[in-house]
Amino acid sequence: MEVSQVEQTLRDSYERVLATVTLLVGDDGTAQDAVQEAVVKLLDAEDVRNPSAWLVTVALNIARAGHRRRAAERRAVARLETQRPVADASDGVDVEVGRALALLTERQREIVVLHYLAELTVAEVGDAVGLATGTVKATLFQARRRLRSILEGVADSAEDSDARAR
Amino acid sequence: MHELDEPFDRRLRRGLQSLAATHTAPSSASVLEAAIRTRRRRRRRPTLLSAAVALVVALLGAVAVLALNGEDTSPVVTEGRSSVPGMVATGLPVGWEQTWVEHLPWSGEDWRDSEERTIVLADSSSLDARRVVTVHIATTTEDEEPRSGTVTRSGDRELTVSELDDWTEVSFRDPESERRVVVASASEPSTTLVDLAGRFDVRTLTLGDPLDGMAVVYDGPTPPLQRREPVGHVGIYYSHAGVDARSPGGPADGSGFGVDVAPGPDAGLIGLAARIPFERRQVVDIGERRVLIEKLGDSSWTAHWQERPDLWVRGWGTNLPEEMFLSLLGSLQLVSPTEWWEVANRAGATPPYGPTGSEVEVGRGTVPDGRSWAVVVREHRSAVGGARDQACLLIETTVVEDSCLAHASGPHPVDLPDVGEAGGVRIAYGYASADIATVEVRLTDETTRSVLTQQGIAAPQDRWYAIELPEGTAVKQIQALDSEGNVLGRVTDGTA
C-alpha cells in the first residue's frame, strides 16, 4: 500500500486496532510490537480491502506466534511462575465488563472483542480467526448471552435451545 | 451487521473501549514512521546477511565432509527420541538434545485446539548458559505467512533466516507434511539455528485424541513443594499445556494430571488429581480396585482407595479425560511417603533425602492405548533452601532419561487454602512459608459476593494456618505479611 494510504488507515483506526490487539493479547508491549510489525507488512501488502481488519488479523497472528515462542523459551529457561496483576477498579473503567469478559472462553472473548471493539463484521471476524461465518455468529450469540447473564443477571435460559439445536 | 442498537450492546462496547483506554500507546504517526524505518532497514540488510549465511553454510558443508572422511571428528549424533508420535529429532549436534515437547495453546485455549507443537532443544551440557532453541511445528498446513528474510539452503532444505531485534528464526516448510517449521531462539546465533534446522527430521504430525497429548513428555515444573511441609514431600505434575502448576488452585487454563505425595499433617497421603465429570460423590471400580471419588469444589477432588484407607487423593483443577484419569488412578502404585522413603533408602538414598541425582521409580502403569508411564522421583537441591525432592511423571518410559531436569523454584510465601472440616467446623487451611508472620484472609458471602470480613491469623509454628469459615462464605483473597506488615504474597480467587 502507498504510505499515504497506510497513514490514512492509521489515522482512522490505529487506536481501535491497538486496543483490540492489546485486549486480546493482554500485554501492552507485545500488542504494540505486533501492531508495529503489522504496519510494516501493510506497507508491502497489496490488494488489501479492509486495512484495519487486515491489521488486526495480522497483528494478532504475529502476537500469538511471538508470544508462544517467547513463552516457550521463557519456560524452558526458568519456569518462573507467571503472575498477572489483579485488575483494579479505575476511574471510568468498566471493571465489570472486564471481569465478565474474562469468564468467556478464549474464542468467545476474541470474537466479542473483534466484533464490538474492532468493529469487524461477522465475515471479517471469521477471516481473522479462521472460522466459518455461521460459527462466528453462533459463538457471538453465545458469548453475548453469557455476558448478559453475568452483567445483568439475565438467566441463561437458552441452554435448552442450544441443546435442542445440537 | 453490527448489533449495537440495544442498550446492552452499547454498554458492552463502551466497557470494552474503557478497558482499552487504560493502555497507553505511541501515536499513530510515530508507528508509521517507525514502520517505514524498519522496512527500509530490512530491505538493506539481506545482502550482508545472505553473504554471511552462505559462508556459514559453506563452512558447515566443509565440516560435514571432513566429518565423513575423518575418524574421530564425526559428530556425536544423539539418539532420536520419539516423544511425540511421528516426530523424531535426529542428528542433533553434540550436546543438543530434545528435552521436552509441549503444545502451545493460546491462553485459555484447549490444548487440543493448539495450532502448534514445540520441541525444546537444550544443550544439556550447558543448561546454565541458557542455550535453548525452540522448534515449532505447525500442525496445519495453512500456517501464517513466513517471515521475510534471507533464503539459504541446508541439505535439501530451503531455509529462511529472519533476524529480528531480539530474536532469530530459521524457518522452512517440510515438503512431506507441508508443515511449516520454525527454529527459533533469543540466545543462539543464526548459524546454530541454520545448522539445527538442516538436521531436523519432521514426520507427519496429527492432532489426535487427548491421549495423544499424553505422549508428550513434560518435565513438569517444580510442583508446589512449598505448599506442604518439606519432609518427604514429593510432588509431580504433568501438563499438556505446559501450564505452571504452582499456581495455587492449579492450572486454571491447562489440562493436566498431578500426583502429590506428602506426609503433611496427616502422615501418609498420596495426592492425585484431575477434574473429571464425576458426580459429587461416586464409587468407581477400576479393575480390581474400588475408589471413592469425592468432589470438594469445582476443581478439587479427593479419592480414597478401599484397599488403602490410610491413603487419600487430593486434587486441583485439571481436565483429564475420565478414561485417562481412571486408568492412572487404577494403576498408581499405592505407597505412603513413609513406605516410599523405605523404597528410596533401599535404593541407596540417604535418609531423609537421597544424594542429588538419586532416583526411585514409585509408580508405573499403562494407559488405555497401550503406552506405559512411570513416576520417577529424583532428589535435587532447591534454590529455596534445603533439600527438595522432585518427581516426574513420564509417559513412555523410553524417554525417561534426561527428561526430568533439576530446576530452581521461586519462593512461594503463601498458598490458597484448602477447605475442609475439623471437629465439625468448616475451615480453610493452607501453608505459609517460615517468614510469614500473618496471613490475612478475606471472605466473601457466597450469595452476595460482597467482602464480609478480614482476619489476621498468626501462622502457627508448623507453618500451617487455618481459619474458620462462617456459614455461607468462601475465601476471596489471602495475603501473607511479614512481621513489619509488608505483603509478601497474595492469592486472589485462585490466582497467585
Interface residues (C-beta under 8 A of the other chain):
Chain A: V3 V6 E7 L10 R11 Y14 E15 L18 A19 T20 T22 L23 G26 D28 A31 Q32 V35 Q36 V39 V40 L42 L43 D44 N61 I62 R64 A65 G66 H67 R68 R69 R70 A71 A72 E73 R75 A76 V77 A78 R79 L80 E81 T82 Q83 R84 V86 S90 G92 V93 D94 E96 V97 G98 L101 T105 E106 R107 R109 V112 V113 H115 Y116 L117 E119 T121 V122 A123 G130 R144 L147 R148 L151 E152
Chain B: M1 H2 E3 L4 F8 D9 R11 L12 R13 R14 G15 L16 Q17 S18 L19 A20 A21 T22 H23 T24 A25 P26 S28 A29 V31 L32 A34 A35 I36 T38 R39 R42 T99 E102 L104 W106 S107 G108 E109 E116 T118 V120 A122 R130 V132 T134 H136 E142 E144 W167 E169 V182 A184 S185 A186 S187 P221 T222 G242 D244 R246 S247 H407 S409 G410 H412 R490 T492 T495 A496
